[in-house]
Amino acid sequence: MIKINENYEKIRFDLVFSYWIFLWFLLYSFKVTHHSPKLALIFSLIENFILFMFMLGGISTWKNIVYFLVINFVIKMIPFYFVINEKLKWDDFYFLLLVFSVYLIWMGINVYITDGKIQINTIESVLQNKNMTPGMYILHQMFD
C-alpha cells in the first residue's frame, strides 16, 4: 500500500479483484482471451449491490456513494452491458477459478505489505469514507 497520510493508506490497483476483472474484460474485448468475464462481473455486481446497501445504511457520504456508483458503472456495468447476451460456458467458470486462484496467490505474496487486511481495508474504506481504494482516491483527488 502507498501512504496517503498518517491515518490512511491507498490500496494498489493490483490488490483489488475488481480491477483484475476489468483487465480481464479489456483482454477479452481485444480478443487476447476467449474466456468471457460475464460470470465474474455477475458475482462482482452482486457483491457491490450488497456493499451499496451497507453504504446507504451507514455513515458513507453522498459524495462517496456517487463516486462508488460512477466507478462501478465504468468498471462493471459498462463491461457487463457488452457481455450480457453471451452464453455462460463451463470453461469461463473454470477460467474464473484460475484467475481468482492467481489473485489469491498474488495476495499471499503481498501479505507482508497489507498485513492481511486488504479486504477489510477495502470495505472499511468504502463504508467509512476513507478513500483508500484506487478509484475513490482518484475521484477525490480530481473533484475535491
N, C-alpha and C positions, 0 to 999 in steps of 0.2 A: 504494500500500500504506500501511497505517497502522502506525506504530511501536508495538510491544508493549514491548520493552525494547531495550537496546543491541545484543543479538545477533539478535533475530528481528523480522520484520515480519508483521503479519496481512494475508493476501491478501483483497481485497474480494470480495464475492459475485459481482459482475458480471465478474470476471476468471477465474471457474471455470465451464467449459462445463456441468458437471453441473447447476448451478443454472439455467442457461438452459433445459436440458431439463426440469427440474422446473417452471419457469414455463410452458413450452410445454404440459406436461401439465395444469397448472391452467387455462390458457386453453382447452385442448381440453375439459376436464371441464365448464367453464361455457359451452361452445358458442360461444366467441369465435372459434375457428377450427375448421374441419372436417378439418384435416390431423392425422392421428394421429402421436403421438411414439413409436410402437411400435419402429420401426427404430432411432431414436436411443437408446432405452432398451436395446435388444438390444446395440448397439455399446458403450454405456457399461457395461453389466453384464459384458461380456467383458473390457473394459479393467480394470474393478475386480476381477474374479476374478484376473487376472494380477498386479495390484498386491497383492492379498491374499496370493497365493503368495509374493511377494517379502517381504511383511511377516512371514510365518511363518518364512521362512528368514533373516531379517535381525535387526536389533537392536531392532525395534519391541517396545514393552512390551505385555503382555497387555491392559492398560487401553486403550492406543491401538488395539489390534486390535478390542476390544469396541466402542469408540466409532466406529471406522471401519465396523463391521458395522451398528451402530444407525443411523448417518447414512445409509448406503446402503440400508438396509431402508426408511427413511422416504422418501427422495427418489428411489429407483429401484425397489425390489421392490414396494412398495405400488402405485405408478403402473403398473408392468408388469402386476400382477395385474388391474387394471381394463381393460387393453387387450390382454391376451394372446389373446383369441379373435377379435380383429379381423383381417381380411384385409389383408395388405400391398398397398399400391397405389403405382403409379409416381408419382403426384402427391405422396404422402407422402415418397418418396425425394427428389424434386426440392425439396420444401419443406425437408427436412433439409439439402440442399446450400445452399439460400438462407440458412437460419438459421446454419449453420456459417460461411458466407461473411461474413455480417454480424458474427458473433462475431470472425472473424479481422480484419476491418476495425476493429472496436472495440478489439481487442488492439493493432493497429498504431497507433491513435490514442493509446492509453495506454502505449506502449512507453517513453516518457520516464520514466514512473513506475516501471515494472518493470525497466528496463534489459534487457528481452528475456529475463528469467529466470523468468517466471511458471510455465511448465510444469515447469521444473527445480525451482523453489521448491515447487510443489505436491507433486510426487513426493518431493522431499527432505524436506518437512515430514512427510508420512505415514510414510515409511520410517525417518526418523531422530528421531521423537518431538518435532518442533519445534512442532507445534500451530499452524501459521500459517493453515491453511485455515479458512474460516468455521465450519463445523460442529464441527470438532475444537476450535477455540478456544472456542466457546460451551459445549460439553460440559465442557471442562476448567475453565472459569470457574464452571459450575454445580456440579460434583461434586468438584473438587479442594480 
